């Protein structure tokens, strides 16, 4: 599965909270009703959210008697496994009121196919100018500016200049492990 699709699946406060509770659950995981209770969702909505997380490779779902039990783990490949592992380590032990905001900002930066292409192009080039980036991503300038704005604001890409004073973009040297893994996955997909 493409990285941007995995990010889109988890780029929701309720899905992220449910994934956190399943990751923190002792034993075999949580059933649909238990997972939904943590975020105040009924069975139907919780089931849809958990299905999205499962399809993206974050959860394994199995029937246990009359219940559908979800546990963290995946058979969907290295990218999903690496992303899920780092995401689970990023979950706070005790959920503060605002624990999701920084995670969602980072995840949202990768939750669009063009932003994933931009990250791949910047990571491959090391430093790249706007015109080169527009050519390598096939993005119209206005769209590219808007998507770059999201990546810069999330701290994924940083804006700098070359010797002539022209804008250049490079990957941020952030210490955030989730950001490093997402950039690594995006770069490896080339």
C-alpha positions as CSV (number, residue, x, y, z in Angstrom):
1,X,0.0,0.0,0.0
2,X,1.2,3.5,-0.8
3,X,2.4,5.6,2.1
4,X,0.0,8.4,1.5
5,X,-2.9,5.9,1.7
6,X,-1.6,4.5,5.0
7,X,-1.3,8.1,6.4
8,X,-4.8,9.0,5.2
9,X,-6.2,5.9,7.1
10,X,-4.7,7.0,10.4
11,X,-5.1,10.8,9.8
12,X,-8.2,11.1,12.0
13,X,-8.4,11.8,15.7
14,X,-10.9,9.0,16.4
15,X,-9.0,6.4,14.3
16,X,-5.7,7.5,16.0
17,X,-7.3,7.2,19.5
18,X,-8.7,3.8,18.7
19,X,-5.3,2.6,17.4
20,X,-3.7,3.9,20.5
21,X,-6.1,2.0,22.8
22,X,-5.7,-1.2,20.8
23,X,-1.9,-0.9,21.0
24,X,-2.1,-0.3,24.7
25,X,-4.6,-3.1,25.4
26,X,-3.3,-6.0,27.4
27,X,-3.7,-9.4,25.9
28,X,-5.2,-10.1,22.5
29,X,-6.6,-6.7,21.6
30,X,-10.0,-5.1,21.7
31,X,-13.3,-6.0,20.1
32,X,-15.2,-3.5,17.9
33,X,-17.5,-2.3,20.8
34,X,-14.6,-1.8,23.2
35,X,-12.5,0.2,20.7
36,X,-15.6,2.3,19.8
37,X,-16.3,3.0,23.5
38,X,-12.9,4.7,23.9
39,X,-13.9,7.4,21.4
40,X,-17.7,7.5,21.9
41,X,-18.6,5.7,18.6
42,X,-21.2,3.1,18.0
43,X,-20.6,-0.3,16.6
44,X,-21.2,0.6,12.9
45,X,-18.9,3.7,12.9
46,X,-16.2,1.9,15.0
47,X,-16.3,-1.0,12.6
48,X,-15.8,1.3,9.6
49,X,-12.8,3.0,11.2
50,X,-11.3,-0.3,12.3
51,X,-11.7,-1.6,8.7
52,X,-9.8,1.4,7.3
53,X,-7.0,0.8,9.8
54,X,-6.9,-2.9,9.0
55,X,-6.8,-2.3,5.2
56,X,-4.0,0.1,5.7
57,X,-2.0,-2.6,7.5
58,X,-2.1,-1.3,11.1
59,X,-4.4,-3.9,12.6
60,X,-5.0,-7.6,12.3
61,X,-8.7,-8.6,12.6
62,X,-9.9,-12.0,13.6
63,X,-13.2,-13.5,14.7
64,X,-13.3,-14.8,18.3
65,X,-16.7,-16.4,19.0
66,X,-19.3,-13.7,18.4
67,X,-16.7,-10.9,18.5
68,X,-14.4,-9.4,16.0
69,X,-11.1,-8.7,17.8
70,X,-8.5,-6.2,16.6
71,X,-4.9,-6.3,17.5
72,X,-1.9,-4.3,16.4
73,X,0.2,-5.9,13.8
74,X,0.2,-6.5,10.1
75,X,0.9,-8.9,7.3
76,X,0.9,-6.1,4.8
77,X,4.6,-5.4,4.4
78,X,7.6,-3.6,5.8
79,X,6.3,-0.1,5.3
80,X,3.2,-0.6,7.3
81,X,5.1,-2.5,10.0
82,X,7.8,0.2,10.4
83,X,5.2,3.0,10.4
84,X,3.0,1.2,12.9
85,X,5.9,0.3,15.2
86,X,7.1,3.9,15.4
87,X,3.6,5.3,15.7
88,X,2.9,2.9,18.7
89,X,6.1,4.1,20.4
90,X,4.9,7.7,19.8
91,X,1.7,7.1,21.7
92,X,1.8,8.7,25.2
93,X,1.4,6.4,28.2
94,X,-1.2,8.7,29.6
95,X,-3.3,10.6,27.0
96,X,-3.1,14.3,27.5
97,X,-5.9,16.4,26.0
98,X,-3.7,17.4,23.1
99,X,-1.6,14.3,22.5
100,X,-2.9,13.8,19.0
101,X,-2.1,17.2,17.5
102,X,1.6,16.8,16.8
103,X,1.1,13.2,15.5
104,X,-1.7,14.3,13.2
105,X,0.2,17.2,11.8
106,X,3.1,14.9,10.9
107,X,0.8,12.2,9.5
108,X,-1.3,14.8,7.5
109,X,1.9,16.0,5.8
110,X,2.2,12.6,4.1
111,X,-1.6,11.9,3.6
112,X,-1.7,13.2,0.0
113,X,-0.2,11.6,-3.1
114,X,1.4,14.8,-4.3
115,X,3.0,15.6,-0.9
116,X,4.5,12.1,-0.9
117,X,5.9,12.7,-4.4
118,X,7.3,16.1,-3.3
119,X,9.1,14.4,-0.3
120,X,10.5,11.7,-2.5
121,X,11.8,14.3,-5.0
122,X,13.4,16.5,-2.3
123,X,14.9,13.5,-0.5
124,X,16.3,12.1,-3.8
125,X,17.8,15.5,-4.8
126,X,19.0,16.6,-1.4
127,X,18.4,20.2,-2.3
128,X,16.1,21.2,-5.1
129,X,14.7,24.5,-6.5
130,X,11.1,25.2,-7.1
131,X,11.2,24.9,-10.9
132,X,13.0,21.5,-10.8
133,X,10.6,20.3,-8.2
134,X,7.6,21.4,-10.4
135,X,9.1,19.4,-13.3
136,X,9.9,16.3,-11.3
137,X,6.5,16.2,-9.6
138,X,4.4,17.3,-12.7
139,X,2.5,19.6,-10.3
140,X,1.1,23.0,-11.4
141,X,2.9,25.9,-9.6
142,X,-0.1,27.0,-7.5
143,X,-0.8,23.4,-6.3
144,X,2.9,22.8,-5.6
145,X,3.1,26.0,-3.5
146,X,0.1,25.0,-1.5
147,X,1.4,21.5,-0.9
148,X,4.9,22.7,-0.1
149,X,3.3,25.1,2.5
150,X,1.8,22.2,4.3
151,X,5.1,20.3,4.3
152,X,7.1,23.3,5.5
153,X,4.6,24.1,8.2
154,X,4.7,20.4,9.4
155,X,8.5,20.6,9.6
156,X,9.0,17.9,6.9
157,X,10.7,20.2,4.3
158,X,12.7,23.3,5.0
159,X,13.1,26.3,2.9
160,X,16.5,27.7,2.2
161,X,18.4,29.6,-0.4
162,X,21.3,29.0,-2.7
163,X,24.2,31.3,-3.4
164,X,22.2,33.3,-5.9
165,X,19.4,33.8,-3.4
166,X,17.0,31.4,-5.1
167,X,14.7,29.3,-3.0
168,X,15.7,25.7,-2.4
169,X,14.0,23.0,-0.5
170,X,15.5,20.2,1.5
171,X,14.3,17.6,4.0
172,X,14.3,18.8,7.6
173,X,16.8,17.3,9.9
174,X,14.2,16.7,12.6
175,X,14.9,14.4,15.4
176,X,11.2,13.2,15.3
177,X,11.4,9.4,14.8
178,X,8.0,9.3,13.2
179,X,9.0,11.9,10.7
180,X,12.3,10.1,9.9
181,X,10.4,6.8,9.3
182,X,7.9,8.5,7.0
183,X,10.5,10.3,5.0
184,X,12.5,7.0,4.7
185,X,9.4,5.1,3.5
186,X,8.6,7.9,1.0
187,X,12.2,7.9,-0.3
188,X,12.3,4.1,-0.6
189,X,9.2,4.0,-2.7
190,X,11.1,5.7,-5.6
